[in-house]
Every structure is written in structure tokens, then in C-alpha cells.
Amino acid sequence: MIKSIIRKLFLSDKKRNEIINDLKSNPNFRTKEEIEKNVTVPIESDFKLEKGKVESIFSPELGNQKGLVLTKWYVKPGDIVKIGDIICEIENENITMEFETFYSGKIVSTCRLNQQLAKGIEIFKIEGI
């Protein structure tokens, strides 16, 4: 009985490889090892914000956005951030997601904490420096 429980808890190498191969059919899937080997450098020129230009960042389209709430800020107005910095945490009953910036600059304004988010709601503004 214990052996059968252990077999159910810990997948065999064959079963694990089947699952990974199935996941690899998704072009965005990468194993931990592939992520660690593949060091990517952000292409800042594509997301470079001109000095003084202010850009509004809006709530992402996540499909089922019912009950989506901004639950935590990692920055405040006046903070300087760079591409890839975690800005805030967004969640609903199904997901918790860290939202990162794709611009470098200074945070100008943020929406209020615990705000209900719908598609197109402004989350924060960032100014190029």
C-alpha cells in the first residue's frame, strides 16, 4: 500500500518526460534548465521612453478578469524603476500575478490600493528620465 502511494506521489522518469513533452507542444513553455541556460537581454530600444515623456500603463487583458484587484504596490510615486522591475501585485480568486514594468523611468502616479481592475483601467504612469 505504501509503495502504491509513493508511486502516485512521485512520477516516474518516463511519466515526467511524457508530461514535459506534452507541455513543450506549447511554444512558450521552457523547463527550469532551459530558462537558466537562456539568459535574455531586454531590448531597451523598443521600449525606451523619451526623457520627459509620460506613458500610462493600463490593466492587462487576462481573459476572466472578474474580481481582479490590485493588492500590493512595490513602488510609490517618485521611485525610479528599470525594465523588468516588479511594480505591483494583481489577483482574483483564481490567480495572483506580479506586474512588471517594460519601461525605465520615474513613477509619476499610481492607482489606489485594492482597486477593482477592469480592462483599460490605468494602473500607473511613468515618465522617461
C-alpha positions as CSV (number, residue, x, y, z in Angstrom):
1,M,0.0,0.0,0.0
2,I,2.8,2.5,0.9
3,K,4.6,1.7,-2.3
4,S,1.5,2.5,-4.4
5,I,1.0,5.8,-2.6
6,I,4.7,6.7,-3.2
7,R,4.4,5.8,-6.9
8,K,1.3,8.1,-7.1
9,L,3.1,10.9,-5.4
10,F,6.4,10.7,-7.3
11,L,6.2,10.4,-11.0
12,S,8.5,8.0,-12.9
13,D,11.0,9.5,-15.2
14,K,9.0,8.1,-18.2
15,K,5.8,9.8,-17.0
16,R,7.7,13.1,-16.2
17,N,9.2,13.1,-19.7
18,E,5.7,12.5,-21.2
19,I,4.3,15.5,-19.3
20,I,7.3,17.7,-20.3
21,N,7.0,16.7,-24.0
22,D,3.3,17.4,-23.8
23,L,4.0,20.8,-22.3
24,K,6.7,21.5,-24.9
25,S,4.0,21.5,-27.6
26,N,3.2,25.0,-26.2
27,P,5.8,27.3,-27.9
28,N,6.1,29.4,-24.7
29,F,6.9,26.5,-22.4
30,R,10.5,26.2,-21.1
31,T,12.0,24.0,-18.4
32,K,13.8,25.4,-15.5
33,E,17.1,24.3,-17.0
34,E,16.3,26.0,-20.3
35,I,15.4,29.2,-18.5
36,E,18.7,29.1,-16.6
37,K,20.8,28.4,-19.7
38,N,19.0,31.1,-21.8
39,V,20.0,34.4,-20.5
40,T,18.0,37.1,-22.3
41,V,18.8,40.7,-22.5
42,P,15.8,43.1,-22.7
43,I,15.7,45.1,-25.9
44,E,15.5,48.5,-24.3
45,S,15.4,50.4,-27.6
46,D,12.0,49.0,-28.3
47,F,10.6,50.3,-25.0
48,K,12.7,53.3,-24.5
49,L,10.7,56.2,-23.1
50,E,12.0,59.6,-24.2
51,K,13.1,62.0,-21.4
52,G,10.1,63.9,-20.1
53,K,7.5,61.8,-21.9
54,V,4.8,60.3,-19.7
55,E,3.2,56.9,-20.5
56,S,0.1,55.5,-18.9
57,I,0.1,51.7,-18.2
58,F,-3.3,50.0,-18.2
59,S,-4.7,46.9,-16.7
60,P,-3.8,43.8,-18.8
61,E,-6.4,41.7,-20.6
62,L,-6.4,38.4,-18.7
63,G,-9.5,36.8,-20.1
64,N,-11.5,36.2,-16.9
65,Q,-11.0,39.4,-15.1
66,K,-13.9,39.0,-12.7
67,G,-12.8,40.2,-9.3
68,L,-9.4,41.4,-10.4
69,V,-7.9,43.6,-7.7
70,L,-4.6,45.5,-7.3
71,T,-3.5,44.1,-3.9
72,K,0.1,45.3,-3.3
73,W,2.4,48.1,-4.5
74,Y,6.2,47.6,-4.6
75,V,6.8,51.2,-5.7
76,K,5.4,54.7,-4.9
77,P,5.3,57.9,-6.9
78,G,8.8,59.3,-7.3
79,D,10.5,55.9,-7.4
80,I,12.9,55.2,-10.2
81,V,12.4,51.8,-11.9
82,K,14.0,49.9,-14.7
83,I,12.7,47.5,-17.3
84,G,11.6,44.2,-15.6
85,D,11.1,45.7,-12.1
86,I,8.1,44.3,-10.2
87,I,5.6,47.2,-9.8
88,C,2.6,45.7,-8.2
89,E,0.6,42.5,-7.5
90,I,-2.7,41.8,-9.1
91,E,-5.0,39.0,-8.1
92,N,-8.5,37.5,-8.1
93,E,-9.9,34.2,-6.8
94,N,-8.0,32.2,-9.4
95,I,-4.7,33.9,-9.9
96,T,-2.0,36.1,-8.3
97,M,0.2,37.9,-10.7
98,E,3.2,40.2,-10.2
99,F,3.1,43.0,-12.8
100,E,6.4,44.3,-14.1
101,T,7.3,47.4,-16.0
102,F,8.5,47.4,-19.6
103,Y,9.8,51.0,-19.4
104,S,12.6,52.5,-17.4
105,G,11.8,55.8,-15.7
106,K,10.2,57.6,-12.7
107,I,6.8,56.5,-11.4
108,V,4.5,59.6,-11.6
109,S,1.3,58.3,-10.2
110,T,-0.4,55.1,-9.1
111,C,-4.0,53.9,-8.8
112,R,-5.3,53.3,-5.3
113,L,-4.6,50.0,-3.4
114,N,-7.3,47.4,-3.5
115,Q,-8.9,49.0,-6.7
116,Q,-11.1,46.7,-8.8
117,L,-9.4,46.4,-12.2
118,A,-11.3,46.1,-15.5
119,K,-9.7,46.1,-18.9
120,G,-8.3,49.5,-19.7
121,I,-8.1,50.9,-16.1
122,E,-5.0,53.0,-15.7
123,I,-2.6,51.3,-13.2
124,F,0.2,53.8,-13.1
125,K,2.0,56.5,-15.1
126,I,5.7,56.5,-15.8
127,E,8.0,59.3,-17.0
128,G,11.1,58.9,-19.1
129,I,14.3,60.1,-17.4
